[in-house]
Amino acid sequence: MYSDARILLLDEPLAAMGAKEGALILDLVRDLKARGDVSVIIIAHNYGQILEVCDRINLLQHGSITFDKPTSETSVQELTDLVVAEYRAARTQKLRADPGMNARPTPRR
């Protein structure tokens, strides 16, 4: 590991962590942020925890940044609504391409 890094990339650092371990990681991120000499990029799905420690939120969809705001200008609800809308749009597109996809199997007797 390179010890003089200026950018730290954390991919799902809170996944599979208990509350205590997750709090320790978030405290470490806060400490790094306060020092100001390292930029931290966090890839995560838990918006509530990320909003606590990040300055800015970017949402990537299909390889492109589709959302970019300071954390002070967004919320867990807004982020969730965006992701749910994307999921619904993708599902609708799949159903149009294959209308039988949503058909329920006939129960056997």
MOPAC internal coordinates of N, CA, C and O (Angstrom, degrees):
PM7 1SCF
backbone

  N    0.0000 0     0.00 0     0.00 0    0    0    0
  C    1.4423 1     0.00 0     0.00 0    1    0    0
  C    1.5309 1   108.31 1     0.00 0    2    1    0
  O    1.2310 1   121.05 1   -41.65 1    3    2    1
  N    1.3011 1   115.60 1   138.35 1    3    2    1
  C    1.4563 1   122.70 1   178.07 1    5    3    2
  C    1.5214 1   108.61 1   -80.86 1    6    5    3
  O    1.2310 1   120.01 1   -54.83 1    7    6    5
  N    1.3344 1   117.59 1   125.17 1    7    6    5
  C    1.4650 1   119.80 1  -171.86 1    9    7    6
  C    1.5204 1   114.70 1   -91.92 1   10    9    7
  O    1.2310 1   119.44 1   168.73 1   11   10    9
  N    1.3185 1   118.66 1   -11.27 1   11   10    9
  C    1.4618 1   120.43 1   179.24 1   13   11   10
  C    1.5199 1   111.72 1  -107.07 1   14   13   11
  O    1.2310 1   120.64 1  -144.88 1   15   14   13
  N    1.3055 1   116.38 1    35.12 1   15   14   13
  C    1.4639 1   121.02 1  -176.80 1   17   15   14
  C    1.5186 1   111.23 1   -65.37 1   18   17   15
  O    1.2310 1   120.72 1   -34.49 1   19   18   17
  N    1.3174 1   116.23 1   145.51 1   19   18   17
  C    1.4596 1   122.95 1   174.72 1   21   19   18
  C    1.5222 1   111.31 1  -102.14 1   22   21   19
  O    1.2310 1   120.90 1   163.11 1   23   22   21
  N    1.3321 1   115.87 1   -16.89 1   23   22   21
  C    1.4629 1   121.86 1   178.66 1   25   23   22
  C    1.5197 1   107.83 1  -129.63 1   26   25   23
  O    1.2310 1   121.06 1   -49.33 1   27   26   25
  N    1.3169 1   115.58 1   130.67 1   27   26   25
  C    1.4517 1   122.05 1   177.32 1   29   27   26
  C    1.5234 1   107.60 1  -117.35 1   30   29   27
  O    1.2310 1   120.26 1   -59.51 1   31   30   29
  N    1.3247 1   117.10 1   120.49 1   31   30   29
  C    1.4558 1   122.75 1   179.57 1   33   31   30
  C    1.5169 1   108.61 1  -104.57 1   34   33   31
  O    1.2310 1   120.74 1   -61.00 1   35   34   33
  N    1.3265 1   116.19 1   119.00 1   35   34   33
  C    1.4684 1   122.20 1  -179.68 1   37   35   34
  C    1.5256 1   108.55 1  -113.69 1   38   37   35
  O    1.2310 1   120.33 1   -64.85 1   39   38   37
  N    1.3116 1   116.98 1   115.15 1   39   38   37
  C    1.4650 1   122.43 1  -179.41 1   41   39   38
  C    1.5252 1   108.66 1   -99.74 1   42   41   39
  O    1.2310 1   120.87 1   -72.46 1   43   42   41
  N    1.3225 1   115.94 1   107.54 1   43   42   41
  C    1.4626 1   123.96 1  -179.17 1   45   43   42
  C    1.5340 1   111.50 1    51.65 1   46   45   43
  O    1.2310 1   119.68 1  -125.20 1   47   46   45
  N    1.3284 1   118.21 1    54.80 1   47   46   45
  C    1.4647 1   119.87 1  -176.36 1   49   47   46
  C    1.5248 1   114.17 1   -66.52 1   50   49   47
  O    1.2310 1   120.11 1   163.53 1   51   50   49
  N    1.3259 1   117.40 1   -16.47 1   51   50   49
  C    1.4616 1   120.23 1  -177.57 1   53   51   50
  C    1.5258 1   112.79 1  -101.55 1   54   53   51
  O    1.2310 1   120.79 1   176.39 1   55   54   53
  N    1.3364 1   116.10 1    -3.61 1   55   54   53
  C    1.4626 1   119.71 1  -178.98 1   57   55   54
  C    1.5290 1   109.54 1   -63.91 1   58   57   55
  O    1.2310 1   120.62 1   -42.93 1   59   58   57
  N    1.2853 1   116.42 1   137.07 1   59   58   57
  C    1.4636 1   124.02 1   177.92 1   61   59   58
  C    1.5268 1   113.31 1    62.98 1   62   61   59
  O    1.2310 1   120.41 1  -161.19 1   63   62   61
  N    1.3213 1   116.82 1    18.81 1   63   62   61
  C    1.4621 1   120.58 1   177.69 1   65   63   62
  C    1.5227 1   109.26 1  -100.86 1   66   65   63
  O    1.2310 1   121.16 1   -35.24 1   67   66   65
  N    1.2953 1   115.38 1   144.76 1   67   66   65
  C    1.4526 1   120.25 1   172.78 1   69   67   66
  C    1.5187 1   109.00 1   -75.69 1   70   69   67
  O    1.2310 1   120.93 1    -4.57 1   71   70   69
  N    1.3133 1   115.82 1   175.43 1   71   70   69
  C    1.4724 1   120.31 1  -178.43 1   73   71   70
  C    1.5220 1   111.76 1   -60.57 1   74   73   71
  O    1.2310 1   120.39 1   138.24 1   75   74   73
  N    1.3192 1   116.86 1   -41.76 1   75   74   73
  C    1.4668 1   120.97 1  -178.47 1   77   75   74
  C    1.5284 1   110.95 1   -65.77 1   78   77   75
  O    1.2310 1   120.20 1   133.05 1   79   78   77
  N    1.3153 1   117.22 1   -46.95 1   79   78   77
  C    1.4589 1   121.27 1  -179.28 1   81   79   78
  C    1.5269 1   111.00 1   -65.65 1   82   81   79
  O    1.2310 1   120.82 1   139.11 1   83   82   81
  N    1.3349 1   116.03 1   -40.89 1   83   82   81
  C    1.4657 1   120.49 1   177.97 1   85   83   82
  C    1.5172 1   111.62 1   -61.66 1   86   85   83
  O    1.2310 1   120.75 1   138.85 1   87   86   85
  N    1.3346 1   116.18 1   -41.15 1   87   86   85
  C    1.4657 1   120.26 1   178.37 1   89   87   86
  C    1.5267 1   110.95 1   -63.64 1   90   89   87
  O    1.2310 1   120.29 1   141.61 1   91   90   89
  N    1.3305 1   117.05 1   -38.39 1   91   90   89
  C    1.4709 1   120.78 1   178.07 1   93   91   90
  C    1.5299 1   111.33 1   -63.45 1   94   93   91
  O    1.2310 1   120.87 1   138.14 1   95   94   93
  N    1.3316 1   115.95 1   -41.86 1   95   94   93
  C    1.4690 1   119.84 1   178.96 1   97   95   94
  C    1.5222 1   110.31 1   -65.08 1   98   97   95
  O    1.2310 1   120.21 1   135.99 1   99   98   97
  N    1.3265 1   117.21 1   -44.01 1   99   98   97
  C    1.4672 1   120.25 1   179.23 1  101   99   98
  C    1.5261 1   110.81 1   -63.89 1  102  101   99
  O    1.2310 1   120.29 1   143.07 1  103  102  101
  N    1.3253 1   117.06 1   -36.93 1  103  102  101
  C    1.4707 1   120.22 1   175.82 1  105  103  102
  C    1.5279 1   110.88 1   -63.54 1  106  105  103
  O    1.2310 1   120.37 1   139.37 1  107  106  105
  N    1.3173 1   116.90 1   -40.63 1  107  106  105
  C    1.4622 1   120.79 1   177.56 1  109  107  106
  C    1.5260 1   110.71 1   -62.28 1  110  109  107
  O    1.2310 1   120.42 1   136.99 1  111  110  109
  N    1.3134 1   116.80 1   -43.01 1  111  110  109
  C    1.4760 1   120.66 1   178.22 1  113  111  110
  C    1.5194 1   109.97 1   -62.73 1  114  113  111
  O    1.2310 1   120.19 1   137.37 1  115  114  113
  N    1.3298 1   117.24 1   -42.63 1  115  114  113
  C    1.4716 1   120.49 1   177.37 1  117  115  114
  C    1.5292 1   111.22 1   -60.59 1  118  117  115
  O    1.2310 1   120.47 1   137.93 1  119  118  117
  N    1.3322 1   116.71 1   -42.07 1  119  118  117
  C    1.4629 1   120.90 1   178.89 1  121  119  118
  C    1.5278 1   111.33 1   -62.78 1  122  121  119
  O    1.2310 1   120.63 1   135.61 1  123  122  121
  N    1.3178 1   116.40 1   -44.39 1  123  122  121
  C    1.4714 1   120.48 1   178.18 1  125  123  122
  C    1.5216 1   110.94 1   -62.74 1  126  125  123
  O    1.2310 1   121.05 1   139.67 1  127  126  125
  N    1.3091 1   115.59 1   -40.33 1  127  126  125
  C    1.4695 1   120.96 1   178.61 1  129  127  126
  C    1.5320 1   110.43 1   -63.19 1  130  129  127
  O    1.2310 1   120.44 1   136.77 1  131  130  129
  N    1.3126 1   116.76 1   -43.23 1  131  130  129
  C    1.4686 1   121.49 1  -179.36 1  133  131  130
  C    1.5246 1   111.26 1   -64.68 1  134  133  131
  O    1.2310 1   120.21 1   144.35 1  135  134  133
  N    1.3241 1   117.20 1   -35.65 1  135  134  133
  C    1.4691 1   120.21 1   178.17 1  137  135  134
  C    1.5222 1   111.26 1   -63.86 1  138  137  135
  O    1.2310 1   120.95 1   143.23 1  139  138  137
  N    1.3244 1   115.78 1   -36.77 1  139  138  137
  C    1.4602 1   120.37 1   174.71 1  141  139  138
  C    1.5110 1   116.57 1    79.50 1  142  141  139
  O    1.2310 1   119.33 1  -175.66 1  143  142  141
  N    1.3282 1   118.89 1     4.34 1  143  142  141
  C    1.4572 1   119.40 1  -178.68 1  145  143  142
  C    1.5233 1   113.72 1  -104.63 1  146  145  143
  O    1.2310 1   120.58 1  -177.95 1  147  146  145
  N    1.3482 1   116.50 1     2.05 1  147  146  145
  C    1.4568 1   121.51 1   179.44 1  149  147  146
  C    1.5239 1   108.77 1  -133.86 1  150  149  147
  O    1.2310 1   120.90 1   -47.03 1  151  150  149
  N    1.3103 1   115.88 1   132.97 1  151  150  149
  C    1.4653 1   120.73 1   172.06 1  153  151  150
  C    1.5210 1   107.39 1   -91.15 1  154  153  151
  O    1.2310 1   120.76 1   -43.81 1  155  154  153
  N    1.3241 1   116.15 1   136.19 1  155  154  153
  C    1.4613 1   120.46 1  -178.02 1  157  155  154
  C    1.5276 1   108.00 1  -117.94 1  158  157  155
  O    1.2310 1   121.23 1   -53.61 1  159  158  157
  N    1.3243 1   115.25 1   126.39 1  159  158  157
  C    1.4616 1   122.34 1   175.36 1  161  159  158
  C    1.5188 1   106.48 1  -111.98 1  162  161  159
  O    1.2310 1   121.12 1   -55.28 1  163  162  161
  N    1.3290 1   115.46 1   124.72 1  163  162  161
  C    1.4651 1   120.26 1  -178.19 1  165  163  162
  C    1.5210 1   109.02 1  -117.28 1  166  165  163
  O    1.2310 1   121.03 1   -53.61 1  167  166  165
  N    1.3147 1   115.64 1   126.39 1  167  166  165
  C    1.4612 1   121.87 1   172.87 1  169  167  166
  C    1.5221 1   105.71 1   -99.84 1  170  169  167
  O    1.2310 1   120.82 1   -59.48 1  171  170  169
  N    1.3288 1   116.04 1   120.52 1  171  170  169
  C    1.4696 1   118.75 1  -175.13 1  173  171  170
  C    1.5167 1   111.04 1  -157.93 1  174  173  171
  O    1.2310 1   121.84 1   -18.24 1  175  174  173
  N    1.3187 1   114.08 1   161.76 1  175  174  173
  C    1.4594 1   121.52 1   176.67 1  177  175  174
  C    1.5202 1   112.29 1  -112.16 1  178  177  175
  O    1.2310 1   120.02 1   170.38 1  179  178  177
  N    1.3108 1   117.57 1    -9.62 1  179  178  177
  C    1.4650 1   120.76 1   179.49 1  181  179  178
  C    1.5294 1   108.34 1   -92.03 1  182  181  179
  O    1.2310 1   120.98 1   -85.77 1  183  182  181
  N    1.3132 1   115.74 1    94.23 1  183  182  181
  C    1.4681 1   121.03 1  -173.10 1  185  183  182
  C    1.5253 1   112.65 1   -64.90 1  186  185  183
  O    1.2310 1   120.03 1   143.54 1  187  186  185
  N    1.3111 1   117.55 1   -36.46 1  187  186  185
  C    1.4547 1   120.23 1  -178.06 1  189  187  186
  C    1.5112 1   112.50 1   -59.99 1  190  189  187
  O    1.2310 1   120.50 1   134.22 1  191  190  189
  N    1.3156 1   116.65 1   -45.78 1  191  190  189
  C    1.4646 1   120.07 1   179.52 1  193  191  190
  C    1.5230 1   111.97 1   -68.12 1  194  193  191
  O    1.2310 1   120.75 1   142.26 1  195  194  193
  N    1.2921 1   116.18 1   -37.74 1  195  194  193
  C    1.4624 1   120.27 1  -177.91 1  197  195  194
  C    1.5268 1   110.73 1   -69.28 1  198  197  195
  O    1.2310 1   120.42 1   140.45 1  199  198  197
  N    1.3102 1   116.79 1   -39.55 1  199  198  197
  C    1.4644 1   119.63 1   178.64 1  201  199  198
  C    1.5300 1   111.77 1   -61.45 1  202  201  199
  O    1.2310 1   120.39 1   155.89 1  203  202  201
  N    1.3329 1   116.85 1   -24.11 1  203  202  201
  C    1.4699 1   121.15 1   178.85 1  205  203  202
  C    1.5269 1   112.80 1   -68.51 1  206  205  203
  O    1.2310 1   120.07 1   146.98 1  207  206  205
  N    1.3296 1   117.47 1   -33.02 1  207  206  205
  C    1.4713 1   119.83 1  -169.81 1  209  207  206
  C    1.5208 1   115.02 1  -117.71 1  210  209  207
  O    1.2310 1   119.83 1   165.11 1  211  210  209
  N    1.3100 1   117.93 1   -14.89 1  211  210  209
  C    1.4692 1   119.94 1  -175.23 1  213  211  210
  C    1.5283 1   112.04 1   -96.11 1  214  213  211
  O    1.2310 1   121.31 1   -26.60 1  215  214  213
  N    1.3186 1   115.09 1   153.40 1  215  214  213
  C    1.4660 1   121.52 1   175.75 1  217  215  214
  C    1.5214 1   111.41 1   -89.30 1  218  217  215
  O    1.2310 1   120.89 1   152.21 1  219  218  217
  N    1.3277 1   115.90 1   -27.79 1  219  218  217
  C    1.4616 1   121.11 1  -171.83 1  221  219  218
  C    1.5220 1   108.65 1  -144.11 1  222  221  219
  O    1.2310 1   121.01 1   -33.72 1  223  222  221
  N    1.3224 1   115.67 1   146.28 1  223  222  221
  C    1.4650 1   122.51 1   178.68 1  225  223  222
  C    1.5219 1   108.85 1  -118.57 1  226  225  223
  O    1.2310 1   120.93 1   -49.90 1  227  226  225
  N    1.3166 1   115.82 1   130.10 1  227  226  225
  C    1.4636 1   122.80 1   172.19 1  229  227  226
  C    1.5201 1   106.98 1  -120.47 1  230  229  227
  O    1.2310 1   120.51 1   -44.14 1  231  230  229
  N    1.3052 1   116.63 1   135.86 1  231  230  229
  C    1.4593 1   121.71 1   175.35 1  233  231  230
  C    1.5169 1   107.20 1  -111.39 1  234  233  231
  O    1.2310 1   120.77 1   -54.91 1  235  234  233
  N    1.3212 1   116.14 1   125.09 1  235  234  233
  C    1.4630 1   121.57 1   178.22 1  237  235  234
  C    1.5162 1   109.02 1  -102.18 1  238  237  235
  O    1.2310 1   120.86 1   -49.83 1  239  238  237
  N    1.3205 1   115.97 1   130.17 1  239  238  237
  C    1.4608 1   121.02 1   176.07 1  241  239  238
  C    1.5199 1   107.49 1  -136.42 1  242  241  239
  O    1.2310 1   120.95 1   -56.14 1  243  242  241
  N    1.3169 1   115.79 1   123.86 1  243  242  241
  C    1.4635 1   121.83 1   179.88 1  245  243  242
  C    1.5310 1   111.63 1    56.94 1  246  245  243
  O    1.2310 1   120.60 1  -143.10 1  247  246  245
  N    1.3176 1   116.46 1    36.90 1  247  246  245
  C    1.4550 1   121.32 1   175.85 1  249  247  246
  C    1.5162 1   115.87 1    81.97 1  250  249  247
  O    1.2310 1   119.74 1  -174.53 1  251  250  249
  N    1.3114 1   118.09 1     5.47 1  251  250  249
  C    1.4684 1   121.45 1  -179.87 1  253  251  250
  C    1.5225 1   110.60 1  -125.28 1  254  253  251
  O    1.2310 1   121.10 1   -31.51 1  255  254  253
  N    1.3202 1   115.50 1   148.49 1  255  254  253
  C    1.4587 1   119.58 1   174.40 1  257  255  254
  C    1.5231 1   107.76 1   -76.51 1  258  257  255
  O    1.2310 1   120.81 1   -63.63 1  259  258  257
  N    1.3287 1   116.06 1   116.37 1  259  258  257
  C    1.4663 1   120.89 1  -178.10 1  261  259  258
  C    1.5280 1   112.04 1  -107.76 1  262  261  259
  O    1.2310 1   121.11 1   174.84 1  263  262  261
  N    1.3266 1   115.48 1    -5.16 1  263  262  261
  C    1.4657 1   120.16 1  -177.88 1  265  263  262
  C    1.5182 1   107.30 1  -152.25 1  266  265  263
  O    1.2310 1   120.67 1   -47.04 1  267  266  265
  N    1.3250 1   116.32 1   132.96 1  267  266  265
  C    1.4615 1   121.12 1  -178.55 1  269  267  266
  C    1.5194 1   108.13 1  -151.83 1  270  269  267
  O    1.2310 1   121.02 1   -71.77 1  271  270  269
  N    1.3346 1   115.66 1   108.23 1  271  270  269
  C    1.4663 1   120.36 1  -179.13 1  273  271  270
  C    1.5188 1   109.97 1  -146.93 1  274  273  271
  O    1.2310 1   120.55 1   -26.38 1  275  274  273
  N    1.3246 1   116.55 1   153.62 1  275  274  273
  C    1.4656 1   118.84 1   167.92 1  277  275  274
  C    1.5302 1   108.88 1   -63.95 1  278  277  275
  O    1.2310 1   120.41 1   -32.85 1  279  278  277
  N    1.3169 1   116.82 1   147.15 1  279  278  277
  C    1.4674 1   119.34 1  -178.72 1  281  279  278
  C    1.5230 1   112.00 1   -59.90 1  282  281  279
  O    1.2310 1   120.37 1   151.63 1  283  282  281
  N    1.3139 1   116.90 1   -28.37 1  283  282  281
  C    1.4655 1   120.04 1  -179.69 1  285  283  282
  C    1.5288 1   112.38 1   -68.48 1  286  285  283
  O    1.2310 1   120.29 1   166.19 1  287  286  285
  N    1.3331 1   117.05 1   -13.81 1  287  286  285
  C    1.4614 1   120.98 1  -177.76 1  289  287  286
  C    1.5245 1   113.44 1  -108.77 1  290  289  287
  O    1.2310 1   120.12 1  -167.76 1  291  290  289
  N    1.3281 1   117.37 1    12.24 1  291  290  289
  C    1.4570 1   120.14 1   179.55 1  293  291  290
  C    1.5252 1   109.91 1  -139.58 1  294  293  291
  O    1.2310 1   120.92 1     1.87 1  295  294  293
  N    1.3226 1   115.84 1  -178.13 1  295  294  293
  C    1.4685 1   120.61 1  -177.68 1  297  295  294
  C    1.5264 1   109.53 1  -151.83 1  298  297  295
  O    1.2310 1   121.05 1   -13.42 1  299  298  297
  N    1.3203 1   115.61 1   166.58 1  299  298  297
  C    1.4563 1   120.75 1   174.87 1  301  299  298
  C    1.5263 1   109.04 1   -58.35 1  302  301  299
  O    1.2310 1   120.20 1   139.47 1  303  302  301
  N    1.3296 1   117.22 1   -40.53 1  303  302  301
  C    1.4603 1   120.91 1  -178.57 1  305  303  302
  C    1.5330 1   111.46 1   -62.27 1  306  305  303
  O    1.2310 1   120.27 1   134.96 1  307  306  305
  N    1.3272 1   117.10 1   -45.04 1  307  306  305
  C    1.4626 1   119.70 1   179.98 1  309  307  306
  C    1.5257 1   111.04 1   -62.54 1  310  309  307
  O    1.2310 1   120.23 1   135.75 1  311  310  309
  N    1.3230 1   117.16 1   -44.25 1  311  310  309
  C    1.4615 1   120.72 1   179.90 1  313  311  310
  C    1.5249 1   111.18 1   -64.26 1  314  313  311
  O    1.2310 1   120.76 1   137.34 1  315  314  313
  N    1.3214 1   116.16 1   -42.66 1  315  314  313
  C    1.4664 1   120.54 1   178.42 1  317  315  314
  C    1.5183 1   110.49 1   -62.87 1  318  317  315
  O    1.2310 1   120.25 1   136.27 1  319  318  317
  N    1.3232 1   117.12 1   -43.73 1  319  318  317
  C    1.4702 1   120.70 1   179.18 1  321  319  318
  C    1.5277 1   111.51 1   -59.75 1  322  321  319
  O    1.2310 1   120.07 1   139.72 1  323  322  321
  N    1.3201 1   117.46 1   -40.28 1  323  322  321
  C    1.4681 1   121.25 1   178.93 1  325  323  322
  C    1.5268 1   111.85 1   -63.99 1  326  325  323
  O    1.2310 1   120.98 1   135.83 1  327  326  325
  N    1.3176 1   115.73 1   -44.17 1  327  326  325
  C    1.4666 1   120.01 1  -178.68 1  329  327  326
  C    1.5269 1   110.61 1   -68.56 1  330  329  327
  O    1.2310 1   120.02 1   138.05 1  331  330  329
  N    1.3224 1   117.56 1   -41.95 1  331  330  329
  C    1.4638 1   121.31 1   178.81 1  333  331  330
  C    1.5281 1   110.29 1   -63.98 1  334  333  331
  O    1.2310 1   120.17 1   138.77 1  335  334  333
  N    1.3181 1   117.29 1   -41.23 1  335  334  333
  C    1.4712 1   120.51 1   178.17 1  337  335  334
  C    1.5254 1   110.51 1   -61.34 1  338  337  335
  O    1.2310 1   120.09 1   138.73 1  339  338  337
  N    1.3211 1   117.43 1   -41.27 1  339  338  337
  C    1.4694 1   121.36 1   178.10 1  341  339  338
  C    1.5263 1   110.62 1   -64.13 1  342  341  339
  O    1.2310 1   120.63 1   136.90 1  343  342  341
  N    1.3264 1   116.41 1   -43.10 1  343  342  341
  C    1.4658 1   120.56 1   178.42 1  345  343  342
  C    1.5291 1   110.76 1   -61.18 1  346  345  343
  O    1.2310 1   120.76 1   133.92 1  347  346  345
  N    1.3175 1   116.15 1   -46.08 1  347  346  345
  C    1.4717 1   120.16 1  -179.50 1  349  347  346
  C    1.5181 1   111.52 1   -64.11 1  350  349  347
  O    1.2310 1   120.22 1   139.92 1  351  350  349
  N    1.3224 1   117.19 1   -40.08 1  351  350  349
  C    1.4735 1   120.62 1   179.03 1  353  351  350
  C    1.5269 1   110.18 1   -63.57 1  354  353  351
  O    1.2310 1   120.44 1   136.92 1  355  354  353
  N    1.3206 1   116.77 1   -43.08 1  355  354  353
  C    1.4671 1   120.33 1   179.26 1  357  355  354
  C    1.5242 1   110.83 1   -65.03 1  358  357  355
  O    1.2310 1   120.62 1   139.28 1  359  358  357
  N    1.3161 1   116.42 1   -40.72 1  359  358  357
  C    1.4727 1   120.04 1   179.35 1  361  359  358
  C    1.5202 1   110.80 1   -65.78 1  362  361  359
  O    1.2310 1   120.15 1   137.34 1  363  362  361
  N    1.3221 1   117.31 1   -42.66 1  363  362  361
  C    1.4648 1   120.77 1   177.90 1  365  363  362
  C    1.5262 1   110.67 1   -60.85 1  366  365  363
  O    1.2310 1   120.59 1   138.11 1  367  366  365
  N    1.3112 1   116.47 1   -41.89 1  367  366  365
  C    1.4677 1   120.86 1   179.39 1  369  367  366
  C    1.5325 1   110.37 1   -63.32 1  370  369  367
  O    1.2310 1   119.99 1   138.36 1  371  370  369
  N    1.3124 1   117.62 1   -41.64 1  371  370  369
  C    1.4686 1   120.66 1   178.41 1  373  371  370
  C    1.5278 1   110.80 1   -65.01 1  374  373  371
  O    1.2310 1   120.60 1   139.32 1  375  374  373
  N    1.3359 1   116.45 1   -40.68 1  375  374  373
  C    1.4655 1   119.79 1  -179.65 1  377  375  374
  C    1.5249 1   111.29 1   -65.79 1  378  377  375
  O    1.2310 1   120.35 1   144.04 1  379  378  377
  N    1.3181 1   116.94 1   -35.96 1  379  378  377
  C    1.4744 1   119.65 1   176.91 1  381  379  378
  C    1.5238 1   110.78 1   -66.94 1  382  381  379
  O    1.2310 1   120.77 1   142.94 1  383  382  381
  N    1.3239 1   116.13 1   -37.06 1  383  382  381
  C    1.4617 1   120.15 1  -179.73 1  385  383  382
  C    1.5251 1   111.50 1   -72.77 1  386  385  383
  O    1.2310 1   120.11 1   148.00 1  387  386  385
  N    1.3369 1   117.40 1   -32.00 1  387  386  385
  C    1.4602 1   122.17 1  -178.93 1  389  387  386
  C    1.5266 1   108.90 1  -140.44 1  390  389  387
  O    1.2310 1   120.15 1   -96.26 1  391  390  389
  N    1.3533 1   117.31 1    83.74 1  391  390  389
  C    1.4666 1   120.57 1  -176.27 1  393  391  390
  C    1.5302 1   113.60 1   -58.22 1  394  393  391
  O    1.2310 1   119.29 1   153.52 1  395  394  393
  N    1.3142 1   118.97 1   -26.48 1  395  394  393
  C    1.4608 1   121.57 1  -179.67 1  397  395  394
  C    1.5223 1   113.18 1   -75.63 1  398  397  395
  O    1.2310 1   120.42 1   170.80 1  399  398  397
  N    1.3376 1   116.80 1    -9.20 1  399  398  397
  C    1.4618 1   121.15 1  -177.93 1  401  399  398
  C    1.5219 1   111.95 1   -60.47 1  402  401  399
  O    1.2310 1   120.27 1   146.87 1  403  402  401
  N    1.3208 1   117.09 1   -33.13 1  403  402  401
  C    1.4595 1   120.98 1  -176.24 1  405  403  402
  C    1.5286 1   112.00 1   -92.26 1  406  405  403
  O    1.2310 1   120.34 1   176.94 1  407  406  405
  N    1.3262 1   116.96 1    -3.06 1  407  406  405
  C    1.4684 1   118.91 1  -179.10 1  409  407  406
  C    1.5247 1   109.36 1   -68.08 1  410  409  407
  O    1.2310 1   121.57 1   -40.56 1  411  410  409
  N    1.3154 1   114.59 1   139.44 1  411  410  409
  C    1.4563 1   119.73 1   178.02 1  413  411  410
  C    1.5162 1   108.92 1   -86.34 1  414  413  411
  O    1.2310 1   121.23 1   -38.15 1  415  414  413
  N    1.3318 1   115.25 1   141.85 1  415  414  413
  C    1.4732 1   117.32 1   178.24 1  417  415  414
  C    1.5266 1   110.85 1   -65.00 1  418  417  415
  O    1.2310 1   120.80 1   -33.09 1  419  418  417
  N    1.3171 1   116.07 1   146.91 1  419  418  417
  C    1.4624 1   120.85 1   177.30 1  421  419  418
  C    1.5077 1   108.40 1   -72.45 1  422  421  419
  O    1.2310 1   120.22 1   -53.30 1  423  422  421
  N    1.3319 1   117.18 1   126.70 1  423  422  421
  C    1.4766 1   119.34 1  -179.36 1  425  423  422
  C    1.5261 1   111.09 1   -65.93 1  426  425  423
  O    1.2310 1   120.76 1   -37.16 1  427  426  425
  N    1.3113 1   116.16 1   142.84 1  427  426  425
  C    1.4576 1   120.92 1   177.96 1  429  427  426
  C    1.5189 1   108.99 1   -84.71 1  430  429  427
  O    1.2310 1   121.17 1   -33.02 1  431  430  429
  N    1.2987 1   115.36 1   146.98 1  431  430  429
  C    1.4635 1   120.49 1   177.87 1  433  431  430
  C    1.4858 1   110.30 1  -114.64 1  434  433  431
  O    1.2310 1   120.10 1   180.00 1  435  434  433

